[in-house]
Amino acid sequence: MALFFKESGHNGSASVDATGLFCPLPIIKLKKALNKLAPGEKVIIWADDPGFEDDVISWCQETKNKLLSLSKQDKNIFVAVVEKNEKD
């Protein structure tokens, strides 16, 4: 699946489709998306890398970005919503 990045000026959020990518690319794409947002804004990311669940939890703890939700959907796709911290 192709990677896309979409910013929405209406709700202060972005989305990243990182399906088909493997470590470390989903986290790199997440970081790049968060870098374009203001503190408090959110990124939703889809990833099917089996290690993504552990990676995103660890990365959010390290960077102090807030992992608002993490779920596993059909076809083993993880969906995470991450809020940008005040200092990132």
Residue, then its C-alpha position, 0 to 999 in steps of 0.5 A: m500500500a502506498l504511503f500518504f500524508k494528509e494534514s487537515g487544517h480544520n481539526g489540527s490533525a494528520s494521518v499517516d498510512a504506514t502499512g507495508l513499511f517495517c521498523p523503523l519507518p513507521i516511527i520515522k513517518l510518525k515523527k515527521a508528521l508530528n513535527k509539522l503539527a503544533p503541541g496538542e494536535k494529533v496524528i493517527i497512524w495505521a501500520d501492519d509491522p508486527g513490532f509497531e505496537d511495542d515500538v510506538i509505546s516505547w517511542c511515546q514514553e521516550t519522547k513524552n508524546k501522548l499515546l491516546s489510543l492503540s488498537k488492532q484492526d482487521k488484517n492485523i493493522f494497528v491504529a494509533v492516535v498520538e498527541k504531540n507534546e509541548k516540547d517536541 
